[in-house]
Amino acid sequence: MQRARLGKLRLFGLDRSGPPPPQTDAREPWRPWTIPNAIGYVRAALIPAFLALEYSSRHGVSTSAGICFFIAGGGDYLDGITARITGQYSRLGAALDPLIDRLLVVAGAAACWSYELLPRWAVAVLLARELLMLVAGQAWLRRGHALRINWPGRIAVAPTMFGIWLEVLGAHAVGEGFFFTGLVLAWIAAIAYVHDGLAQTSGSSSA
């Protein structure tokens, strides 16, 4: 059985070898009612809760907002592990997971901008990267291509979110260190994504 071969590296998402699960193919049904998707819905609901708590705080430092952000961010790993254990992959889950990650980062960045928890130029660089990925992703999809997730992109999410979370809790110096680490990795990933997309476009044009 496939589940019997689920090793620790694959369970925790460190082994991404092989093709994507067939349930995530664009021709498959959305399958919204799965346990991993339920976790995703909770994560999505925590984003407006985080913003409400954050903007009701005095200086942008809020333990309750930090708890919401932490649960929403940590749920990214929980829904992935749950999908691998249960085999409940879905087309909706494949689309929903990165969207929630992006919305959570943007929400955290907006709060950091509003209260100047991080240098505003750094927040602007992060938001510029997110805008680039949105535009590039749509451009590749219109051409029938897809951006393959790379390792810098996978790794960048954790320190970026962790840095924002620490800023919300008031640990500014340590938070900046994690945030800038994630920011550098995010831009390395973005450059690789664009390079990959241009290579796909060039290959299809010459075919």
Secondary structure as GFF3:
##gff-version 3
##sequence-region A 1 207
A	DSSP	three_ten_helix	3	5	.	.	.	ID=ss1
A	DSSP	alpha_helix	8	11	.	.	.	ID=ss2
A	DSSP	three_ten_helix	22	24	.	.	.	ID=ss3
A	DSSP	alpha_helix	35	55	.	.	.	ID=ss4
A	DSSP	alpha_helix	63	86	.	.	.	ID=ss5
A	DSSP	alpha_helix	91	115	.	.	.	ID=ss6
A	DSSP	alpha_helix	120	142	.	.	.	ID=ss7
A	DSSP	alpha_helix	151	169	.	.	.	ID=ss8
A	DSSP	alpha_helix	172	206	.	.	.	ID=ss9
###
